[in-house]
Amino acid sequence: TGHRTQSIHFHCVHNPSQSIIAALSFLFMIVCVCVCTCLISFPCAPAVLFDDCAGNEGVTFEVSNPDFLVNKDRTLVAQRDITESEAVLFIHGLSAHADDMAQVDISGAPIRPPHTLREMQGLNQVSSRTKRSLLVPPMFVPENQRPPFPRIIGKVISANMREDHTFRLTGKGADEDPKGVFSINKYTGEVAVSRPLDREVIPFYRLQVSTIDMGGRLVEGPVDLEVSVIDQNDNRPIFKEQRYAGEVLEGSPTGTTVMTMTAADADDPNTDNAVLRYNILRQSPDKPSPNMFYIDSDRGDILTVISPKLLDRETLPTTTYELEIVAKDMAGSEVGLTGTATATITITDRNDHAPEFTHSLFKATVDEGSIGVVVNLTIDDRDDPATGAWRAVYSIISGDPNHSFEINTNPDNNEGMLTVIKPLDYESTDLNTLLIRVENEDPLVPEVAYGPSSTATVQVTVLDVNEGPIFYPDPMRVTKRENLPVGSFVGMLNATDPDNRQVQSIRFAVLKDPAGWLTVNPVKGTVNTSATLDRESPYVDNNQYTALVVATDNGSPPATGTGTLIITLEDENDNAPYVHPSVVRVCEDAKDMNVFVVGGRDKDIHPNTAPFKIELGKQLGLEKTWKASRLNTTHSQIMLLHNLKRANYNLPLVVTDSGVPPLSNNTEIKVQVCTCKKNRMDCSSASSVHTNLLTLLVFVLSSLCKCSSSNMYI
């Protein structure tokens, strides 16, 4: 509808107890959407009459002056004593079918004479004030107005206006961005809007009105001009999402909240333009009832309507329902704008069906001595697959005292996989009877219980297999001294056949003999030496020699068993010691004595090794040039008593161990006499000259008087 403003006057009479509105009346007409007449009028009685040609339902009134209001009886009432004249207010009437505004001029009652000195003093203070002569009423502009523009939206009044004075409009919307939205007639004070407004962009403008003289000097003001943009229903409700998903547990009570769907409307939230109502347009599928769900029209909560017994996932035609939801503004009236979205509701499963075995008895066979899955147990469960209400948990109730079996759930098909984890023995028992129980991961609902079909019997028949002989003990351990004569007895093998329900013979043989030291009697199982046992052999590790033996029965087919023979070898003093290192170096012109250290080594073990005795060899005059002295149980010090010329010399030594009887070894070490300069030792030419100790002795005796001690470098 169109909007226009008309000015009328009424007189407010002062009364000590209240202010009474009198002589208020106006009448104007506008064209409605239905081509009817819409009226706001103030008859002689202080009542507001608004006619929108449609029953005046839901009419709201807004008064620009907070000192006035329109009560429930549509009477304009003053909230305080009105003593000033020329006051202006606006009444905005709004309904679903019409929108109009009226201007009201107020004339105040004369002030009563003061009764006290205090009142007189107060009135004198009031009378001394300068009354504001620039009257700027609030103005209202509907959004989305159509041309022509500009449109006058109100008028500013100045009581002191002169011919050389003009009005000026400033602020955002006038001379500040957005510029040029509003303008003022500088002579008449009429305010106009220049283009359509959008409340959702800017809902309110605050400008300033003032008067100036011809020289541009400020005369009055500035006074705030408030322009409110009146909302129109130009925005549809919009859901945050186009598709919503929710779940409800089967068997839920009627009235269970499934989900909430809300939409937003950009229009003024204080008007019906943004008051939304929700409704379900369509339910798919519409079985077993087209009204299985209900949506709260105000809040958007979707609730169940169907009874708990009918809300059964296993009997419903589908577990997923789709609802088309519409949100309509204008509080759901026929002229409201709408927005739609889809709600997908899934009926989730609860554990209201116990799993049941497809058979009460399952049978399986397994070879003795083997492990692995022997049988798959099948069940039925009407609950939702891949949920805790459907997934099965199996347990062995009885029949497995040795814990030879294990049962697990196949995640793909929910079957129970019975597995042998410890080999079964046919000779102990050839039939195992197990009692198996199946349950769900999730607990059953209170009204459902596990019945007899949730248990089953499994019979596992063990088949006889020809088993290989078993050695006892295994490994077999014996202790022998090394160097036993060939043919000496080592030990006797002992093996039994576990197939005690059959009569079988056993034959023995050597399977692995790394050094080739052993022979085995195939019938008796006696083990003898076929070569000399040597503790120092590379096939002996930590004094132990390991061989593998095998026992074979005469079953069909024959079966074999393997055993281990470990021989711990005791040491004999059968290895002479030796000296290390075999080459040493000294300097030919050392100022101090040349000394080097040698040590003894032995392949034998205690007590046939250290302490070692290292002495000079039995050569004439050797002690005049060399001296051997013991350092510890394994090493001795050799001292060169005289300087020698640069050459290589062979020094004979004798090393003896502590065995009983002891063993000695006559050996030689090479002594290189080198040239030593500035901590460098040159032995290159010395390696080409070899001198035995006899020649050396002759040389030493001839130059004994010229000898001097020298240092030795090793």
Protein Blocks (a to p, Z undefined) as FASTA:
>chain_A
ZZddddddddddddfkbccdehiacddddddfkopacdddddfblcddddehnopgoiac
ddfblkbccdfkopacdfbdcfbghiacddddddfkbccddddddddddddddfbfklmm
mmmmmmmpccdfbdcddddddehiacdddddfbdcddfkbcfkbccddedehilpccehk
bccdfknopacdfbdcdfklmmcdcdddddddfkopafbdcdddddddddddfbccddfb
fbdcddddehiaehiafbdcddddfbdfkbmklmccdddfbdcdfbfbfblbccdfknop
acdfbdfklmcfklmmbfbdcddddddehhopakbccdddddddddddddfbccddfbfb
dcddddehiacdfbdcddddfbdehiaklmccdddfbhplnopaccdddfknopacdddf
bdcdfklpgcdcdddddddfbdcdfkbccdfklpccdddddddddddddddddddddddd
ehiaehiafbdcddddfblmbccddddddfbdfkopaccdfklopacdfbdcdfkbmkbg
ghiacdddddddfbdcddddddddddddddddfbccddddfbdcddfkbfbdcddddddd
dfbdcfklccddddddddehklmmpccddfblmbccdddfbdcdddddddddddddfbdc
dddddddddddddddeehiacfklmmmpccdfklmmmmmmmmmmmgccddddZZ
